[in-house]
Amino acid sequence: MIQDVDKAILDTVDDVSDLAQKQLEDYDFVNDLYEHDIDLLQLLYGDKQYEAMNAYYSKQQENQLKQIDFLKQYRDLSKQEWDAAVARGESNLA
């Protein structure tokens, strides 16, 4: 029974890690889309489309700030999981 619980906990940690990785990939994908659109604007209209480029740069910055916030939350969650594992005596690395 304890082994089943331990396995379930490890599986959940792995699932959360996989979901976090997917979320990070999605942030990168959105950022790449913004970069692509900015490149298109420059190709079509030159560097003089300041308003349009500024809008894209603002959205890109917003996306990056959300990514940073997500990483901070994930770091905090990982630290909580680590501290809990150490408190239960499940880690010999601490």
Secondary structure, 3 states (H helix, E strand, C coil): CHHHHHHHHHHHHHHHHHHHHHHHHHHHHHHHHHHHHHHHHHHHHHHHCHHHHHHHHHHHHHHHHHHHHHHHHHHHHHHHHHHHHHHCCCCCCC
